[in-house]
Amino acid sequence: MLMDQTVAERAREDFLGGRVDGGALSAVRPVILASWRRSLMHGLSPERALPRLATGADPDGQLSRAARPVLERRRATLAELRAGITLTDQEGRLLGRWVEDRRFARRLDARHVIPGSCIAEVAVGTNSSGVAVETGAPTIVMGYEHFSTGALSMTSVGAPIRHPVTRRLLGSVNLTCGVDDTHALLLPWVRELAADIEQALLGQVSRRERLLLEAYVSSAADARHPVICLDETTVITNAAASRLLDASDQSVIWELAAHCIAGDGRVGGKHALTLANGQSVQVEVTTVEDGPRTLGALVRLTPTDTATRTRVTRPTNEPAEKDGLAQLAGRGPAWAAWCRRLRAAVSAEVGAPVLLTGEPGTGKATVARALLQREDAPFRELDAADHRDDWVRALADVFAAAPLGRVLLRRLDLLDGQAAAATTRMVARHPGAHVIGTATGGAHDLDGLPSTLVDWPGPVLVAPPLRDRLEDLPDLLRALSTHLTGRSPRWSSEVVQTLRRQPWPGNLHSLVAVVRATLEGHTSPDVGTHHLPSGVSARGSRRTLTGLEQIEAHALTSALHAAGGNKREAADALGIARSTLYRKVRALGLDLSAATF
């Protein structure tokens, strides 16, 4: 509905005069009023809100190539109108202008509405292009609804343009005319222009993208169910999935999709996942095929716990007051299962000693302390590494103490056969004690249990290695950052994906070393892949590299690391052209900034 200009003028004066609501302002459309408020927040004044010179626009890019033929065909219509059409990108930078009436062209020139200028809301305030980009909806802004004083005699009508496959906002198409030439049919006409441009964009889409779109459309019939369809460079998602996932969740799902596309039989099917917001979902990953070729992956998310909760780091339905496990970092299914086994072993058989085994660096001692340390009971810790010559005597002293309380016996794998046998006998003779032992199992030990401890008189649990807990990486990175530096920078999703591809031979010990090396001297609030040690970045390629490629990848990542991520400086240091560096980085799968995996 077009607004009476007398009312619009009075409402604009009231708003700029500081009036908040009521009076003429009640007649202003909410979308216009919201834009006026944003214009003030941008620090604009009506008299100085003018298009500004912009850099970085691509007048020959995908959007311009698709729109140009569509708009050229409208020249005949423009010849009958005192109006002009403008095409902008998503930043409001003017890519092209079509106008047939010379007098109106001079009018636009006087307003600096020319290719290369920026007509975004942040530059000129309320106008059709700015509102369309901000809201994602077609809009008409007439006369005094504009923020800029210089635009009060004009009407602008705009519609957003989205990529037909990904639905990503690409820019806007706008018609500008005099207020006296305003007509209600202008809005549907501009909306039709945007639809024609999107159709032209679809004609540029590859067969691969078309098949991905078809797979997405066939699966996303119910918009309430989160669905994602993706390949290496394209992500198609519905609003339900976008609202559900944060950056760390995306990195986990992208990796599941990558393994599924690569034909990893372990990944297909359904997976349990706890999201960053604490919600549990079932993730189903299937491939998108083109005959014998795998093009991408289709991901369906089914919430298994619909309650809205804040972030939690413990399995659901486990009361935090029982132990300290809730304070440890972890949310993936392997961590949740590990916590359930621990709690069951500790609570099912009161007094039965528990032995935690597994690879080095899996957090056995940390978990044991979380289970044992309580304010209402004494806690004692004995490390076999500190008592190689007097272990049995030291252990006897611990069990002779009163009250005995809770006991952690660390690194029992270091004991010789005689000391280990004495330990198991002594532990068995004190069933009232709460004892947890830890031992690192060797590669040839049965179920991770050292041969010297086969007679352990209680449950034996094997800690999951870090490679089985990759969903926990975002939580672990935050926790380790805070522990090591006292602050918690934001680890980008590209970094998390790169770290998911590491072998982690030392498990958490290896992760601690990487976090420490990355944050040494780091002051930025964000951590990108160029901040990682070069060896880590090189090992994070999305494909297995040959020996020569590994050397090349290490050289590239070292140069990028030394240059702080600046590709021009890195190329200069390597003595190669920047285009060569870009090509090699893409070929080796080292750059995740423009890829999903």
Secondary structure, 3 states (H helix, E strand, C coil): CCCCHHHHHHHHHHHHCCCCCCHHHHHCCHHHHHHHHHHHHCCCCCCCCCCEECCCCCCCCHHHHHHHHHHHCCHHHHHCCCEEEEEEECCCEEEEEEECCHHHHHHHHHCCCCCCEECCHHHHCCCHHHHHHHHCCCEEEEHHHCCCHHHCCEEEEEEEEECCCCCCEEEEEEEEEEHHHCCCCHHHHHHHHHHHHHHHHHHHCCHHHHHHHHHHHHHCCCCCCCEEEECCCCEEECHHHHHHCCHHHHHHHHHHHHHHHCCCCCCCEEEEEECCCCCEEEEEEEEEEECCEEEEEEEEEEECCCCCCCCCCCCCCCCHHHCCHHHCCCCCHHHHHHHHHHHHHHHHCCCCCEEEEECCCCCHHHHHHHHHCECCECEEEEEHHHCCCCHHHHHHHHHHCCCCCEEEEECHHHCCHHHHHHHHHHHHCCCCCEEEEEEECCCCCHHHCCHHHCCCCCCEEECCCHHHCHHHHHHHHHHHHHHHHCCCCEECHHHHHHHHCCCCCCCHHHHHHHHHHHHCCCCCCEECHHHCCHHHHHHCCCCCCCHHHHHHHHHHHHHHHHCCCCHHHHHHHHCCCHHHHHHHHHHCCCCCCCCCC
